[in-house]
Amino acid sequence: MMYSNECKDDGSYLVLSIDGGGFRGLACLLILVHLMEEIQVSGGNDASDEDTLPPKPCQIFDLICGTSSGGLIAILLGRFGLSCKEAIEVYREVGATMFGGETDSGEIWRQIMEGGQLSAAMFEKKLEDLTAKYTGSKDALFRPLKNAPDTVVHDSTKTFVTVVSKIGSAGVDAYRIRSYPRPLRDINPAPYGHKWTIFEGARATCAVPLYLSPLNIQVGHATFTFQDAGYSGFNNPAKVALDEAEKTFGPDATITLVTLGTGLRSLVYGGEDGWGNNKQVDDEHIDRLALQILANVEKLGSIIQDAPQVARRVAKQLLEVANDTEISHLHMHERFKRQGQRHNYYRFNPPRGLGDIELTDYRQEATISDITYAWLKSPDGQFAITSAVETMRNRWRCKLKQAT
């Protein structure tokens, strides 16, 4: 059964935004599994098997976006149209290649501190294989051509990922690699006229400067270099997602924004009273994380020149990403509140524990699952889920009705 991408004449749109956060992105998928099960609507005695299954995110959301590992998840859910459980299986496979394979976590930190990066060869091969599996070609385009049918075998929805030019400045708006025509008055990233493949979009958005080399695109004698937008202030792409939705669906559209975090707030969260207005990361937090990084490296017996200073610099980078992520959330929360639309913004982000897991440690799946499920069962988690479910369930009812 085919589902229309939008509920006609409704004027409202559901948008999903997914943060970066390394392998902790698994928590986003676990939360989505729970959400999809909660909004499931039975079609009655005459319902098909498809109707009685939890919906896929591409059937609920009109637009899905992500940054870094969140960008990869956006591609799995939105561009490939996978169910949450299918995406989890794929994400497990990819995690073992993106985050160093069998490399010890201490060895990963040693490479990072020495200015090196993990080999991207296994990750790139896995991306090619996945793209070929779900499209029939490893070179399938992120945005299908007008005169050629899309080869993705599942349903899909509008999807974009964020990237930045490596030579660009922090704070400059992130480029958006889209599966659909760009909105008017927006720009496509250089090189002009380049037709981005799904592989290139996934590889570029996941190119976290700390541990994965950037993507180079060669056009003639010029080389264009792209990487993850998370370290340029867009690890939480909610603001970009809202801007894109308003441009895509029109100024009169009612946007409901659902955002998924990866627990980074627990690195720099200021307690129950929230955050101050100062964007600077606290020295105490930097020193604490730097000591954790050093402890991992020292287990190997490695000697790194100026190790304390290097560890502190790496820790500061990680904490600034976490800080920017939470500040972006607060700005979105206040924006919807000022506009009298507080029930059009939902943030799912387990507050404690996930941030203590190293972003490259794919071996911590059990811990990530335990923390996420504990939060979902907590009063805070249950309140967050309940408050969003009715809006999402109404959207699913609407689409089921259109499909019959």
C-alpha positions, 0 to 999 in steps of 0.5 A: 500500500502506498501512502501519500507524503502529505495530508492534503489541505491540512496545512501542517507538517511533521519534521524530524531533526536528528543530532550528531553524537557518534554511535550514541545515535543508536539511542535516537533509533531506540526512541523512535522505535518506541514512538512508532509503536505508541502511535500505531493505529489499527485499521480494524478487522479489515486492516492489512498486515501493513496497517497493523504494523508500526509505521515507518518514520518516512510514512509519518514525517514530511521532512527528515534531516540530520547532522553527522551520525544523525545524517546517516540515520536520516538517510536510512529512515528518510531516503532509504525508507527503512523501518526503525528496527531495520535501521538499527540493524544497519546502524550496528553494521555501519558502526563497526566500520565507521568507528574504528572496527576492532581498534581499541578505544585507547588506540583511537584516542591516541590517534586523535591526540597525535593528529591522525584520523581513522581509516575510512576504507571500511566505512566507505565500502559499507556505504557503497554496499548499503546504497547498492542494496537499497537502490541497485547502484552504489552511485545512486543520486541523493536527489533523483533526476526528473527524467529518471525514476528513483531506484530506492525500493522502499517508500521515502520522504523528503530528506536532507543532511548537513555538511560544511566546507572544510575551508569555511568559517564556523557559524556560516550556515550549513550546506544542505544535501537534499533529496528534493529540489531546493527551495527558492532563494536557497543555494546548493553547495559548490561545486555548482551543478554537482549531482550529489550521490547518496554515498557522498552525502553520507560520507561528508556528513559523517566526516567528523574532523576529530577522527574521520577524513573529509570528503573530497570532490574533484571537478576539473583541477579544483578540489572541494572538501566537505565535512561534518557540520557538527563542529561548526555549530550545527550538531543539533540541526533543529534551527536548520530543519525549521528554516528548511521546512518554512522555505519548503512548505511555505510561510503559512504552514504549521510546522511541528518539529521533533528533535532527537538528541544523543545525550551530550547535554550530560557533559555540560548540563548545569543542573536543574536550573538549566543553563546560563547565557555564557557560551564558554565551556567550564574549565572544570568540565574540560579538565575532567574530560581531559583526564578521562581521555588521558586515562584511556591513552595511558592504558596503552603505555603510549607517550604523547608529546604535550599529552595533557595540553592535547587532551585538554584541546580535544576535550574542549572541542567535544564540550563546545559541540555539546554546549552548542547542541543544548543552546540550539535546543533552548533557542528552539524551545523559546522560539516556539514558546514565544509564538504560542506553539509550545506543543509544536516542539518536542525534544527527546534527549536522555539527560544523563549517562549517554554523554559519558560514552565515547562517541566512537565506542560501538561496543557500548550498545548494551549500555546505550540501550539500558540508559535509553530504556531507563529514561523512556520508563522515567516520568520525564521520558513518559511525559515527553512521549505522551505529549508528542504521541497524539500529534503524530498519531493524528498524522498517521490516521490521516495518511491511513485514511488517504491510502484507503 
